[in-house]
Amino acid sequence: MLQTIERINSAVNGFVWGIPAMVCIIGVGLYLSFRTRFIQFRKFGYTFKVTLGKLFHKKGASDGAVTPFQAVCTALASTVGTGNIAGVAGAIALGGPGAVFWMWCSALLGMCTKFSEVTLAVHFREKNEKGDWVGGPMYYIKNGLGPRFKWLACIYAILGVLTVFGTGNATQVNTITTAIDTAVLSYVSASDGFIQTMNLIIGIVIAVLVAMILLGGIKRIGQVTERLVPFMALFYIILAMGVISLNIRHVPAVLASIFEGAFTPSAVTGGAVGTFFLSMKNGVSRGIFSNEAGLGTGSIAHAAADTSVAVDQGYFGIFEVFMDTILICTMTALVILCSGVPIGFGAAAGAELTISGFTSTYGSWVSIFTAVALCCFALSTIIGWGLYGTRCIEFLFGSKVNKPFMVVYSAVAILGATVDLGLLWGVADTFNGLMSIPNLIALFLLGGTMVKLVRTHTV
């Protein structure tokens, strides 16, 4: 039975992340870029003016909303996660150094895609029974495309609910326990029984912590992510910059391997990765898995922002993808490639490859700090996706189901900490890709609306 499910999932995953998906994701990104006259480049300076400038604005948000900066931190909480550490490592191992180049390309187009998602989410949002702003793909499909497309909005919401338990919770908790177990075992010898008990305790602690944050509502989520995200991003960047600085002499050769490997991967990987498409596929898919541009999930958090100008909030989408992929994912790639750790090209790899890049440079003591970074990244993802799942199930059944859903979602953390997930990682990846289909259809059909919103916006 398990083998049958694995075969079915493998076939579906191959299609979802295959050539058709690559064409659709890149195609919609190009389409929106042309229609907005490549706003991600034209307004790049203005993007940082309206986003980083919010760091110094302490004005509170109105009832049922969060500040624009809290909104972007909540969105970044889900995007800046294990994909930045494990996802990049997997892309390099399976697609060669050239996968980083295609990750950059997908991010440059993804900046416009996410700009459009966020802008539409704020423009077509509505207030729920509690007075909170709610929005996202299901709302801009329903309110932007009209009632006859509500079925498409429902499909997105259903896929969103199914995805959050795997992508947003269980796999993230599994990453936390793996990181802590690795750090503990590098210093002391522990029995399997001790590790299992420790993992159970970790799962319970995470479940309680997540429940307390989510049940506190959108304002508490915003307050927590506002503090957690800048800390963990800065902490990781400092660690990564240290590795790059200590191996600075390798940077020119690494950059050369990235550009050469993008088009002739076999020349860089010794034939282990032999096709151009394999390099591109891994770079694009892992990039999207990290920054979520095209999935539409991040726009759910942005829809709660206390702002009256949709396009202004849209610039936070550009900033978000830049920070996540162009900055943090690139740092991870350079940590792996500059440190000189052996890479088993053609074979699956995860966070352990990134951790090796740090430990080979700093020594084994840094495993504690990388474990802390992984825990922060994974916890922030759990919180962000908890909000996404809540909004998706609320769209389907109303806000009365919010609290029961949050309790169940939090409890899944215990399962993720104590059970061998195996197949769930692959299924989560498949559902992640399936979510992009209704969202990309909506973005394409709402291209004209985006043009009008951009043209009427004055800077």
Disulfide bonds with the S-S distance in Angstrom:
none
